[in-house]
Amino acid sequence: MAEKLRPSSLDEYLGQGHLVGPGAILRKSIESGQVPSMILWGPPGVGKTTLAVLISHQLMRPFYTLSAVSSGVKDVRAVIQKARESGGNAILFIDEIHRFSKSQQDSLLGAVEKGILTLIGATTENPSFEVISPLLSRCQVYILKELDAEDLEKLLQRGKELLEQETGKQVDVQQKEALFRLSGGDARKLLNAIELAVNATEGKRVVLTNELLLSVIQQNLALYDKAGEMHYDVISAFIKSVRGSDPNAAVYYLARMIEGGEDPKFIARRLVILASEDIGNANPNALLLASSCFDAVNMIGMPESRIILSQTATYLASSPKSNAAYMAINKAQDLVRKTGDLPVPLAVRNAPTSLMKGFGYGKDYKYSHDYPQHFVHQEFMPDKVAGTKLYDPAGNDREKEIRARLKALWKDKYGY
């Protein structure tokens, strides 16, 4: 259904109004006929491939597509040669470009730089980590968002009309909360779900309810994995199992990802994030191990990396938990957004020149190491937010020690 309902023009395209809506930046480029090489970054099912196809149709250029999963340097060079023969106005679309190795990405550089072809890469991963710097610097990165409720409503209506036309059944949508929740802004998931529900229901009338959709989807979850669409569901369960201190569930979902061919670097990167977000100062060794895990996975590769990932996942799952560091930066950023760029106290400003010293920069600053316990009471925060507590240590043993030390140093100032 997703292929049958693929739009044929930008006006039919759902979502991404910030990019292709009237007057939006990418739409202007397309309408001018001057599109840059680009990376389309966003979750599954939000229209990355569709947008690439529409761009080629709009510009009436030769269009070549490769999948990073099944293509190599030889395939890239073959397309570059074809693009060169066509006069250098071809578009090459590479799906899952984050799965291309460094050498594969290197093979694109010359053609992109010389304008032999326009590259459109699609990725669900942060291109800053997954695309080599020389190639990334030659591309514009556009971020695609999940489809919102209004977009999903329109898509549901289109899917309903197509199914009625093809099956001869009347489709009555009575409830859609479960459908929207399960789709998670993914167009393919939504269309697959209603198609499954309609095909699984006998009779000439299909009444779509939350109960029916949940029942059918639970029975057919395997169908969602054909194109890796359970990717986010399984990684979510994995992260939540580690966060929830269940090493057994964690290693189970780790095995699911490994058996499904998931990129081990993707798993390792998530563990590094989790080590700070969910463990933090409750066990600082967690971040050290997770970082070492990421380096080792890069160095060793599969299949041995599965052992390293298992050690790290079970250790992190068994570790005490704290999100205090995560909450601290959230509070701090929220405070900065509300209060703006407040003046830094003169005493703690940098004073590299005599002019700055003359204005009082660095005056009265007390060098902590000159005092007992390497601490002296002084104000570091701007006056307007002085005394604001942003880091609140959790109740685990290690952070109890941190709280006690901070209370001893700062007395009643921060309420520790």
PAFI-203687 format. One record per residue: residue number from 1; residue in three letters; x, y, z of N, C-alpha, C in turn. Coordinates in steps of 0.1 Angstrom, whole numbers. Last residue first. Layout:
BEGIN
   n res   n_u   n_v   n_w  ca_u  ca_v  ca_w   c_u   c_v   c_w
 NUM Ala     X     Y     Z     X     Y     Z     X     Y     Z
...
This chain:
BEGIN
   n res   n_u   n_v   n_w  ca_u  ca_v  ca_w   c_u   c_v   c_w
 416 Tyr   212   212   500   216   198   500   214   192   514
 415 Gly   206   239   495   196   230   501   199   215   500
 414 Tyr   225   256   487   218   249   477   207   239   482
 413 Lys   233   268   513   231   276   501   222   269   490
 412 Asp   239   257   537   225   257   533   223   264   520
 411 Lys   270   243   528   261   246   540   246   246   535
 410 Trp   289   236   510   280   248   507   270   251   518
 409 Leu   303   214   521   310   226   515   301   238   515
 408 Ala   283   197   531   294   202   540   301   214   534
 407 Lys   269   193   508   262   200   520   273   205   529
 406 Leu   287   179   493   282   192   488   276   200   500
 405 Arg   290   156   508   301   165   506   297   179   502
 404 Ala   264   145   507   270   149   520   281   159   518
 403 Arg   262   141   479   253   150   486   259   155   499
 402 Ile   281   121   476   283   134   469   274   144   476
 401 Glu   270   101   492   283   106   496   285   120   489
 400 Lys   248    96   476   246   101   490   259   107   495
 399 Glu   259    86   454   254   100   453   250   105   467
 398 Arg   266    60   463   276    69   458   271    84   458
 397 Asp   241    49   471   251    51   480   262    61   476
 396 Asn   212    67   458   221    56   458   233    59   467
 395 Gly   194    89   455   195    83   468   204    70   468
 394 Ala   209   116   435   199   106   438   202    99   451
 393 Pro   216   151   437   221   138   437   209   128   441
 392 Asp   207   175   416   202   170   428   205   155   429
 391 Tyr   217   204   401   221   190   402   216   185   416
 390 Leu   206   229   405   203   221   393   206   207   394
 389 Lys   196   254   426   201   240   426   196   233   413
 388 Thr   206   287   427   197   278   421   203   264   421
 387 Gly   223   306   437   217   297   446   207   287   440
 386 Ala   216   331   412   225   326   423   217   317   432
 385 Val   204   342   391   201   328   393   210   322   404
 384 Lys   213   369   391   198   366   389   195   352   393
 383 Asp   241   368   392   233   372   403   219   368   403
 382 Pro   255   338   378   251   352   377   241   355   388
 381 Met   277   317   399   265   319   391   262   334   389
 380 Phe   297   317   418   301   314   404   289   318   394
 379 Glu   309   330   448   297   330   439   302   328   424
 378 Gln   325   310   473   324   322   464   313   320   454
 377 His   343   294   498   330   299   494   330   311   485
 376 Val   368   272   487   365   284   494   351   289   489
 375 Phe   388   243   487   375   249   486   374   262   493
 374 His   408   225   494   407   230   481   394   236   478
 373 Gln   410   220   521   401   211   514   399   216   499
 372 Pro   420   254   525   418   241   530   408   233   523
 371 Tyr   432   271   494   424   270   507   423   256   512
 370 Asp   443   272   470   450   279   480   443   278   494
 369 His   426   260   452   436   252   457   445   259   468
 368 Ser   408   281   443   404   271   453   415   263   459
 367 Tyr   414   314   443   419   302   437   417   290   447
 366 Lys   390   338   439   398   330   449   401   317   443
 365 Tyr   388   370   425   387   356   423   396   348   433
 364 Asp   391   397   426   386   391   438   383   376   436
 363 Lys   389   401   391   392   407   404   384   399   415
 362 Gly   382   391   367   390   383   375   393   389   388
 361 Tyr   378   424   354   377   409   351   386   402   360
 360 Gly   380   451   358   376   443   370   374   428   367
 359 Phe   390   466   338   375   466   340   370   457   351
 358 Gly   416   458   340   413   472   344   398   473   346
 357 Lys   415   434   328   418   434   342   414   448   348
 356 Met   411   442   302   401   435   309   403   435   324
 355 Leu   436   455   298   424   463   297   412   456   304
 354 Ser   454   434   299   454   444   310   442   452   310
 353 Thr   439   402   291   445   414   288   445   424   299
 352 Pro   425   379   300   438   377   293   445   390   290
 351 Ala   405   370   321   411   383   320   425   382   313
 350 Asn   373   356   324   386   355   319   392   369   317
 349 Arg   353   359   355   355   361   340   370   359   337
 348 Val   348   357   381   352   345   374   353   346   359
 347 Ala   343   383   389   354   376   396   358   363   388
 346 Leu   320   392   375   334   397   372   345   388   377
 345 Pro   296   367   366   302   376   376   317   379   373
 344 Val   282   371   334   290   362   342   296   371   353
 343 Pro   249   381   327   263   385   328   270   376   338
 342 Leu   228   358   309   230   366   320   245   369   321
 341 Asp   212   352   283   226   353   285   229   363   297
 340 Gly   181   337   295   190   343   285   204   343   289
 339 Thr   161   326   311   168   338   316   178   344   306
 338 Lys   150   305   297   141   314   304   148   327   307
 337 Arg   172   291   288   162   295   278   153   306   284
 336 Val   185   285   313   191   293   303   182   299   293
 335 Leu   166   267   323   169   279   330   175   289   321
 334 Asp   168   246   305   155   253   307   157   266   313
 333 Gln   194   238   310   191   244   297   177   251   297
 332 Ala   191   229   337   200   240   334   197   247   320
 331 Lys   173   208   334   170   220   342   178   232   339
 330 Asn   189   191   318   176   195   314   172   208   321
 329 Ile   211   187   335   213   195   323   200   199   317
 328 Ala   198   173   356   205   185   359   207   193   346
 327 Met   188   150   345   179   160   349   185   173   352
 326 Tyr   213   137   340   204   140   329   194   151   333
 325 Ala   222   134   366   230   142   357   221   146   345
 324 Ala   202   117   377   204   131   382   212   140   373
 323 Asn   193    92   373   192   101   362   195   116   366
 322 Ser   208    62   383   205    76   387   204    84   374
 321 Lys   212    29   396   207    38   386   205    52   392
 320 Pro   237     3   399   227    12   405   224    23   395
 319 Ser   239   -24   374   244   -12   381   233    -4   388
 318 Ser   229   -43   357   230   -47   371   235   -35   380
 317 Ala   230   -30   332   217   -34   338   217   -37   353
 316 Leu   257   -28   329   249   -16   331   235   -19   337
 315 Tyr   264   -56   327   269   -47   338   261   -35   340
 314 Thr   249   -63   304   246   -69   317   252   -61   329
 313 Ala   262   -47   285   247   -46   287   244   -52   301
 312 Thr   289   -55   286   285   -41   289   270   -40   293
 311 Gln   287   -82   279   293   -78   291   289   -65   295
 310 Ser   275   -79   253   268   -87   264   274   -83   278
 309 Leu   295   -66   239   282   -60   241   274   -66   252
 308 Ile   314   -86   239   317   -73   246   304   -66   248
 307 Ile   301  -105   224   305  -108   238   308   -95   246
 306 Arg   298   -93   200   286   -97   207   289  -100   222
 305 Ser   322   -91   188   317   -79   195   305   -83   203
 304 Glu   327  -114   173   332  -113   187   326  -102   195
 303 Pro   320  -116   147   309  -119   157   314  -116   171
 302 Met   322   -79   143   314   -91   146   322  -104   141
 301 Gly   349   -58   157   339   -62   147   332   -75   152
 300 Ile   371   -45   169   370   -60   168   361   -64   157
 299 Met   369   -17   169   382   -23   166   380   -38   163
 298 Asn   343   -11   176   348    -6   163   361   -13   159
 297 Val   342   -24   200   333   -29   189   338   -24   176
 296 Ala   360    -9   215   363   -23   212   355   -28   200
 295 Asp   346    16   216   359    15   210   363     1   206
 294 Phe   324     7   231   322    13   218   335    13   210
 293 Cys   336    -1   254   328   -11   246   327    -5   232
 292 Ser   346    22   265   355    12   261   348     1   252
 291 Ser   321    34   271   330    40   261   340    30   256
 290 Ala   312    16   290   304    18   278   313    24   267
 289 Leu   332    19   310   330     6   304   323     8   291
 288 Leu   328    46   317   341    42   312   340    29   305
 287 Leu   301    46   325   304    54   313   318    49   308
 286 Ala   304    30   348   295    26   338   299    33   324
 285 Asn   319    43   367   326    33   359   317    28   347
 284 Pro   302    59   382   309    65   370   316    55   362
 283 Asn   273    53   394   285    44   391   292    50   379
 282 Ala   259    75   399   256    64   408   267    53   406
 281 Asn   264    94   380   273    94   391   270    83   402
 280 Gly   249    75   354   255    87   358   265    85   370
 279 Ile   225    60   346   234    56   357   242    67   363
 278 Asp   211    72   325   204    64   335   212    59   347
 277 Glu   229    88   310   215    93   313   209    85   324
 276 Ser   254    75   309   253    88   316   239    91   319
 275 Ala   246    50   298   255    50   309   255    64   317
 274 Leu   232    57   275   225    52   287   233    53   300
 273 Ile   252    64   257   243    74   262   236    70   275
 272 Val   265    39   255   272    50   260   263    61   265
 271 Leu   244    24   244   248    20   258   257    32   264
 270 Arg   242    35   219   231    37   228   235    33   242
 269 Arg   266    26   208   264    40   210   253    43   220
 268 Ala   262    -1   207   272     4   216   270    18   219
 267 Ile   242    -2   187   239    -7   200   249    -1   210
 266 Phe   257     8   165   244    15   169   241    11   183
 265 Lys   277   -11   163   280     3   167   268    11   171
 264 Pro   264   -33   152   268   -33   166   272   -19   172
 263 Asp   235   -32   134   248   -26   134   253   -26   149
 262 Glu   215   -62   133   217   -48   137   232   -44   137
 261 Gly   208   -87   126   217   -80   118   219   -66   121
 260 Gly   192  -102   142   185   -94   132   195   -87   123
 259 Glu   209  -111   161   204  -121   152   197  -114   140
 258 Ile   212   -87   175   223   -93   168   219  -103   158
 257 Met   186   -82   185   192   -73   176   204   -79   168
 256 Arg   183  -105   201   173  -102   190   179   -93   180
 255 Ala   203  -101   220   204  -112   210   194  -110   199
 254 Leu   193   -79   233   205   -77   226   207   -88   216
 253 Tyr   171   -90   244   168   -80   233   181   -78   226
 252 Tyr   185  -106   263   175  -112   253   173  -103   241
 251 Val   199   -88   278   207   -97   269   198  -104   259
 250 Ala   176   -76   291   186   -68   283   193   -77   273
 249 Ala   164   -96   305   157   -90   294   166   -83   285
 248 Asn   186  -100   323   181  -111   315   173  -106   303
 247 Pro   190   -76   337   201   -81   327   196   -92   318
 246 Asp   172   -51   346   169   -65   343   179   -70   332
 245 Ser   171   -24   352   179   -33   360   176   -48   358
 244 Gly   158    -6   336   150   -12   346   157   -23   354
 243 Arg   177     0   318   173    11   327   166     4   339
 242 Val   176   -24   304   189   -20   311   185   -10   321
 241 Ser   150   -22   294   154   -34   302   167   -30   310
 240 Lys   151     1   278   142     1   290   146   -11   300
 239 Ile   168    -8   258   172     3   267   164     3   280
 238 Phe   152   -29   247   165   -31   252   170   -20   262
 237 Ala   129   -15   238   128   -26   249   141   -29   255
 236 Ser   142     1   219   135     7   230   133    -3   242
 235 Ile   151   -18   201   161   -10   208   154    -3   220
 234 Val   125   -27   193   134   -36   200   145   -28   207
 233 Asp   114    -5   180   107   -12   191   116   -20   200
 232 Tyr   132     2   161   130    11   172   123     5   183
 231 His   129   -21   144   142   -16   148   141    -8   161
 230 Met   108   -30   131   108   -32   145   120   -27   152
 229 Glu   114   -25   104   106   -15   110   104   -18   125
 228 Gly   129   -39    86   136   -34    98   127   -24   105
 227 Ala   113   -49    67   121   -38    63   128   -32    75
 226 Lys   101   -70    82   106   -73    69   116   -62    64
 225 Asp    88   -66   105   103   -66   106   109   -68    92
 224 Tyr    62   -68   105    67   -54   105    82   -54   105
 223 Leu    56   -94   106    55   -88    93    61   -74    93
 222 Ala    56  -100   133    68  -104   125    68   -97   111
 221 Leu    32   -92   143    43   -84   145    55   -87   136
 220 Asn     6  -103   141    14  -102   129    26   -93   130
 219 Gln    -7  -103   165    -5  -116   158     4  -115   146
 218 Gln    -7   -76   171     1   -85   179     3   -98   173
 217 Ile   -24   -67   150   -10   -63   150    -2   -72   159
 216 Val   -49   -78   159   -43   -82   146   -28   -79   145
 215 Ser   -53   -66   184   -53   -80   182   -46   -85   170
 214 Leu   -52   -39   178   -42   -44   187   -41   -59   185
 213 Leu   -75   -37   161   -61   -34   156   -50   -40   165
 212 Leu   -96   -45   178   -93   -52   166   -78   -50   161
 211 Glu   -94   -24   197   -93   -38   201   -89   -47   189
 210 Asn   -99    -1   183   -86    -3   190   -84   -17   193
 209 Thr  -115    -9   152  -115    -5   166  -101    -7   172
 208 Leu  -130    -8   122  -117    -7   128  -119    -1   142
 207 Val  -151   -30   107  -151   -19   117  -138   -18   124
 206 Val  -159   -38    75  -148   -39    85  -149   -27    94
 205 Arg  -181   -57    56  -179   -45    64  -169   -47    75
 204 Lys  -183   -81    44  -182   -69    35  -180   -56    43
 203 Gly  -163  -108    58  -175  -100    56  -173   -88    47
 202 Glu  -135  -110    80  -144  -115    70  -156  -106    69
 201 Thr  -103   -95    84  -118   -95    88  -126  -100    77
 200 Ala   -78   -94    75   -81  -104    85   -95  -105    89
 199 Asn   -78   -72    58   -76   -86    53   -79   -97    62
 198 Val   -80   -52    77   -90   -54    67   -90   -68    62
 197 Ala   -56   -55    92   -69   -55    99   -80   -58    89
 196 Leu   -36   -51    73   -37   -64    80   -51   -65    86
 195 Glu   -42   -24    66   -43   -35    56   -44   -49    62
 194 Ile   -36   -11    89   -50   -11    85   -52   -22    74
 193 Ala    -8   -17    91   -17   -21   102   -32   -21    97
 192 Asn     3    -6    68     4   -20    70    -6   -25    80
 191 Leu    -2    21    74    -8    15    62    -8     0    63
 190 Leu    14    25    97     0    28    97    -7    21    86
 189 Lys    40    18    88    34    10    99    19    12    99
 188 Arg    44    38    69    43    24    65    37    16    75
 187 Ala    45    62    84    34    60    74    33    45    70
 186 Asp    49    67   117    55    60   106    44    56    96
 185 Gly    40    77   141    44    87   131    50    81   118
 184 Gly    34    54   155    45    62   159    49    72   149
 183 Ser    17    32   152    24    37   140    35    46   144
 182 Leu     5    30   177    14    19   172    22    24   160
 181 Arg   -10    54   178     0    51   188    10    41   183
 180 Phe   -28    51   157   -18    62   157    -7    60   166
 179 Leu   -41    28   166   -35    28   153   -24    39   152
 178 Ala   -52    35   190   -42    25   190   -34    25   177
 177 Glu   -71    55   180   -60    59   190   -49    48   189
 176 Lys   -92    51   164   -79    51   158   -68    54   167
 175 Gln  -124    38   158  -114    42   168  -100    41   161
 174 Gln  -139    34   134  -146    39   146  -136    44   157
 173 Val  -140    34   102  -130    37   112  -137    43   124
 172 Asp  -151    10    81  -156    20    90  -146    22   101
 171 Val  -150     1    48  -141     2    60  -147    14    69
 170 Gln  -165   -24    29  -167   -10    35  -159   -10    47
 169 Lys  -148   -40     2  -153   -40    16  -155   -25    20
 168 Gly  -134   -42   -21  -149   -42   -22  -155   -42    -8
 167 Thr  -107   -41   -22  -113   -53   -16  -128   -54   -18
 166 Glu  -100   -17   -36   -94   -30   -40  -101   -42   -34
 165 Gln  -116     3   -24  -116     1   -39  -111   -13   -43
 164 Glu  -109     0     2  -123    -2    -2  -124    -5   -17
 163 Leu   -82     7     1   -86    -7     5  -101   -10     1
 162 Leu   -84    34    -7   -77    24   -16   -81    10   -12
 161 Glu   -97    45    15  -103    46     2   -97    36    -8
 160 Lys   -78    40    35   -92    35    36   -98    34    22
 159 Gly   -56    55    27   -55    41    28   -69    34    28
 158 Arg   -67    81    29   -62    76    16   -61    61    16
 157 Gln   -72    82    56   -83    83    47   -79    78    33
 156 Leu   -46    79    66   -56    69    70   -68    70    60
 155 Leu   -35   103    57   -30    91    52   -40    79    55
 154 Lys   -49   122    72   -50   122    58   -46   109    52
 153 Glu   -41   114    98   -55   114    94   -57   113    79
 152 Leu   -14   119    97   -18   105    98   -33   104    95
 151 Asp   -14   147    96    -9   139    84   -14   125    85
 150 Glu   -25   152   121   -32   157   109   -27   149    97
 149 Ala    -5   141   138   -19   136   138   -26   140   126
 148 Asp    26   141   120    18   144   131     4   139   129
 147 Leu    54   120   113    42   126   108    33   129   120
 146 Glu    86   130   125    75   121   124    63   128   120
 145 Lys   108   150   102   101   147   115    90   136   113
 144 Leu   140   153    89   126   150    87   120   145   100
 143 Ile   165   176    83   159   167    93   144   165    90
 142 Tyr   191   177    60   177   181    62   171   171    72
 141 Val   223   189    53   215   179    61   201   185    63
 140 Gln   240   191    23   231   198    32   223   188    40
 139 Cys   274   181    17   260   179    17   253   188    27
 138 Arg   301   183    22   296   186     8   281   184     7
 137 Ser   305   175    47   307   189    45   302   193    31
 136 Leu   301   147    44   291   155    51   292   170    48
 135 Leu   325   140    32   313   139    25   302   147    31
 134 Pro   344   146    53   345   152    39   332   151    31
 133 Ser   333   130    75   333   145    75   335   151    61
 132 Ile   311   103    69   325   108    70   324   123    68
 131 Val   283    96    88   288   100    75   301   107    77
 130 Glu   277    90   115   277    79   105   282    83    91
 129 Phe   277   112   131   285   101   136   287    91   124
 128 Ser   262   130   118   275   135   123   284   124   128
 127 Pro   238   118   112   249   118   102   262   123   107
 126 Asn   222    96   133   228   110   133   239   110   123
 125 Glu   201    74   113   211    77   123   217    91   122
 124 Thr   185    69    92   178    71   105   188    74   116
 123 Thr   190    84    60   195    77    72   186    79    84
 122 Ala   198    88    26   187    87    36   193    79    48
 121 Gly   213   111     3   214    99    12   203   100    23
 120 Ile   217   121   -28   207   122   -18   208   109    -9
 119 Leu   240   138   -48   237   127   -39   226   130   -30
 118 Thr   243   144   -81   237   150   -69   234   138   -60
 117 Leu   273   141  -101   260   136   -96   256   144   -84
 116 Ile   294   157  -107   290   147  -116   276   141  -113
 115 Gly   304   176   -90   291   178   -96   287   168  -106
 114 Lys   327   173   -77   328   178   -91   314   180   -97
 113 Glu   318   162   -53   326   175   -53   326   181   -67
 112 Val   307   138   -61   299   148   -55   305   162   -56
 111 Ala   329   125   -72   317   127   -80   308   138   -74
 110 Gly   346   123   -49   350   130   -61   338   134   -70
 109 Leu   331   108   -30   335   121   -27   338   129   -40
 108 Leu   324    82   -32   314    91   -36   320   105   -37
 107 Ser   343    67   -20   342    65   -34   332    75   -40
 106 Asp   340    71     7   351    78     0   349    78   -15
 105 Gln   319    53    13   316    68    13   327    76     6
 104 Gln   335    30    11   323    32     2   319    47     1
 103 Ser   353    34    32   358    33    18   347    35     8
 102 Lys   336    34    54   343    46    51   348    46    36
 101 Ser   304    18    45   317    19    51   324    31    47
 100 Phe   270    24    49   281    24    40   294    25    49
  99 Arg   250    28    67   256    15    67   267    14    57
  98 His   241    53    63   249    51    75   255    37    75
  97 Ile   223    52    42   237    55    39   246    54    51
  96 Glu   198    42    36   205    37    48   220    39    46
  95 Asp   199    46     1   191    44    13   200    38    24
  94 Ile   209    70   -20   214    59   -13   206    57     0
  93 Phe   204    82   -52   197    80   -39   203    68   -32
  92 Leu   217   104   -74   219    91   -68   213    91   -54
  91 Ile   208   120  -104   207   120   -89   209   106   -85
  90 Ala   226   137  -131   219   126  -125   218   127  -109
  89 Asn   240   153  -147   228   159  -140   220   148  -133
  88 Gly   262   146  -163   265   152  -149   252   158  -143
  87 Gly   259   134  -187   261   149  -187   262   155  -173
  86 Ser   257   107  -188   245   115  -190   246   130  -189
  85 Glu   282    99  -181   278    97  -195   265   105  -198
  84 Arg   282   103  -154   292   110  -162   287   110  -177
  83 Ala   263    84  -147   260    98  -144   269   107  -153
  82 Lys   277    61  -153   265    64  -160   261    78  -158
  81 Gln   298    63  -134   301    63  -148   289    66  -156
  80 Ile   283    62  -110   291    74  -113   294    75  -128
  79 Val   274    36  -111   264    47  -112   272    60  -116
  78 Ala   299    22  -109   291    20  -121   281    31  -122
  77 Arg   306    30   -83   314    35   -95   307    33  -108
  76 Val   287    17   -68   288    32   -67   295    37   -80
  75 Asp   293    -9   -73   280    -4   -77   280    11   -78
  74 Lys   319   -11   -61   317   -14   -75   304    -8   -81
  73 Val   313    -6   -34   321     4   -42   319     2   -57
  72 Gly   280   -21   -31   294   -19   -27   300    -8   -35
  71 Ser   248   -29   -16   256   -23   -26   270   -21   -21
  70 Ser   231   -37     4   234   -47    -6   244   -41   -17
  69 Val   228   -15    22   229   -29    27   234   -39    17
  68 Ala   225     7     8   238     6    14   239    -9    20
  67 Ser   210     6   -23   208     3    -9   222     1    -3
  66 Leu   205    31   -48   213    20   -42   209    18   -28
  65 Thr   192    45   -78   191    42   -63   199    30   -59
  64 Tyr   191    72  -100   196    59   -97   195    57   -82
  63 Phe   176    91  -125   176    88  -111   181    74  -108
  62 Pro   179   120  -145   181   105  -144   182   102  -129
  61 Arg   155   146  -139   168   141  -140   169   126  -140
  60 Met   133   163  -135   134   155  -147   148   151  -150
  59 Leu   127   176  -112   138   182  -120   140   174  -133
  58 Gln   106   160  -103   104   175  -105   115   181  -114
  57 His   118   135  -101   107   138  -111   105   152  -114
  56 Ser   136   140   -81   141   136   -94   130   138  -105
  55 Ile   119   147   -60   129   156   -65   134   153   -79
  54 Leu   105   123   -57    98   135   -61   108   145   -67
  53 Val   125   106   -47   119   103   -60   112   116   -66
  52 Ala   130   119   -22   141   118   -32   135   115   -46
  51 Leu   105   115   -10   110   129   -13   121   129   -23
  50 Thr   105    88    -7    95    94   -15    99   108   -19
  49 Thr   125    83    11   126    78    -2   117    85   -12
  48 Lys   114    97    33   127   101    28   129    96    14
  47 Gly    90    95    48    90   100    34   103   104    28
  46 Val    88    82    72    84    96    72    85   103    58
  45 Gly    97    56    77    84    58    73    79    73    73
  44 Pro   120    60   105   115    53    94   101    58    90
  43 Pro   133    94   112   129    81   116   123    73   104
  42 Gly   160   111    94   147   111   101   143    96   104
  41 Trp   177   130    71   178   123    84   165   123    91
  40 Leu   191   132    41   178   132    47   178   124    59
  39 Ile   217   150    28   214   139    36   200   141    43
  38 Met   225   161    -6   219   163     8   218   149    15
  37 Ser   236   184   -30   237   171   -25   232   172   -10
  36 Pro   210   209   -38   224   205   -34   224   190   -31
  35 Val   192   219   -66   192   212   -54   206   208   -50
  34 Gln   178   239   -86   192   239   -80   192   232   -67
  33 Gly   153   244   -94   161   235  -102   175   233   -97
  32 Ser   136   259   -80   146   267   -88   154   258   -97
  31 Glu   122   240   -67   115   248   -77   124   256   -86
  30 Ile   141   231   -49   136   222   -59   129   230   -71
  29 Ser   145   254   -33   156   248   -41   151   239   -52
  28 Lys   120   256   -22   125   267   -31   137   262   -39
  27 Arg   119   233    -7   109   235   -19   114   246   -28
  26 Leu   137   238    12   140   228     2   131   229   -10
  25 Ile   125   260    26   138   261    21   141   251    10
  24 Ala    91   270    18   101   264    26   114   262    19
  23 Gly    70   280     2    80   289     7    91   283    15
  22 Pro    49   254    12    50   267     4    60   276    10
  21 Gly    69   227    24    57   235    24    59   247    15
  20 Val    93   213    27    87   213    14    74   220    13
  19 Leu   102   218    54   111   216    43   105   218    29
  18 His    81   221    71    92   230    73   103   229    62
  17 Gly    64   200    63    61   213    59    72   223    60
  16 Gln    65   172    67    77   180    64    74   193    58
  15 Gly    34   158    53    44   161    64    55   169    58
  14 Leu    29   143    22    24   145    35    36   148    45
  13 Tyr    24   154   -11    34   148    -1    29   152    13
  12 Glu    10   166   -30     4   154   -24    12   149   -13
  11 Asp    28   186   -38    15   190   -32     8   179   -25
  10 Leu    48   173   -50    51   178   -37    38   182   -30
   9 Ser    35   142   -66    39   157   -66    41   161   -52
   8 Ser    27   117   -62    34   120   -75    38   134   -76
   7 Pro    30    96   -33    26   108   -40    33   110   -53
   6 Arg    22    62   -29    33    71   -30    29    84   -38
   5 Leu     4    42   -27    -1    55   -23    10    66   -24
   4 Lys    18    20   -35     6    24   -43     2    38   -40
   3 Glu    36    18   -14    41    20   -28    29    26   -37
   2 Ala    20    12     7    28    24     8    33    28    -6
   1 Met     8   -12     0     0     0     0     8    13     0
